[in-house]
Each structure stands twice: as C-alpha cells, then as structure tokens.
C-alpha cells in the first residue's frame, strides 16, 4: 500500500544516484504522509536533463474542481493505470521517480492494532518508486504540481506484512520510465521483486506529526526484524 515514506539523503547523494546536474537541499523527513511534498525526479518536455523537485503527494487531475481530490489519489494501482481517467494521461506523458530512503507498511493484526514496518533497499541505497505527476490550475490561477505512487501486488518480504506495495523500479529501468515519448513497457508495469529488507518499528510513526529519527529505529528485540 505505502501509507508513508521517508527521505533522509543529502543533496550530494541525490545528485550522484540520479545523475542530476543539481539538486536542491532537501530537508530530511522521516514520516511523510499523503498531502505533503515528496521529492520526485522527472524530465520536463524540451529538456534532456533530469531535475529533482518537490511535488504534493496526492495527484490532482488537471480537470479536478478542487485540489482536495488529490486526497484520495495518492496511490495508483498498476492494474488500472491505462483505464483510470485520473491516471491514464499522466501514464502516457508525465511519469516521474518518487525518491525515498524507504517506506512504511502496516501489518494488520486481526482484532489487535496494526504494527508498522519500515521497508528499505537491502543495500541501503536510495529507491525510485514509479510515479505519475500532474499540473493543476485553480480558477484563481494557483498552480499545484502533484504526484501519485504506483502500487503493485506485494512481493517478498512485504507480502508478509501487507498485500500491496509500491512499484520499485530498478536503476536500469529509470530512463525508460522517465521517457515521455515511450509507451510504458509491459515489463516495467509487471510486478517487481526488488531486493528489500523490512523491519518492525515502534508505534511512534503512527502519528504523522512525528517526523524524527525515532520513526526509523527498530522495534525492541521482542518484536524484532521481519527479515
């Protein structure tokens, strides 16, 4: 599913990982909920260069009456991308990489409370989640650029926690995903099984007002890491 993300990388790490000529200093965030800005890499029309910018998480279609529509469009199911009115045009023309250090999933505990897990790359590298972006203009001329994260059926180890997860793109797939002239290859939209780790974290992260390093701290050994 992906209810929250985290990004704690330096501008230097972002430039080196994504081949950017420049990258703004991004304030570390440990617990980013939908409706807040997330870092996204994209290639704008007429420019061969990748750029990194902050986009509102929760895609607001260009035809929406109100920016609030983005509240329910933070995630885009891969199964319906080509048919959804909210996402199909962005899939053809406005794709981006949502940059994260990792993301959170909540394990449903039956009648008990859900337990949070942090999911990250096994080698500790930054991850690129498949994203779609849109530009919306209000009647008053306010411009909002927003994005959604593409989700897929969960793969190990996330499938032990939740039934869905973000579509994590491998480095070799980044150029193809960002190419606005290319039709999305079936292989890019097929379920991926990247090398990930997941470990339990405390309920501290449940409150979106908590945005500090404690969110990433592993849970006590009694709970332990999942994998």
Secondary structure, 3 states (H helix, E strand, C coil): CCCEEEECCCHHHHHHHHCCCCCCCCCCEEEEECCCEEEEEECCCCCCCCEEEEEEECCCCCCCCCHHHHHHCCEEEHHHCCCCCCCHHHHHHCEEEEEECEEEEEECCCCCCCEEEEEEECCCCCEEEEEEEEEEECCCCCEEEEEEEEEEECCCCHHHCCCEEECEECHHHHHHHHCCCCCCCHHHHCCCCCCEEEEEECHHHHCCCCCCHHHHCECCCCCCECC
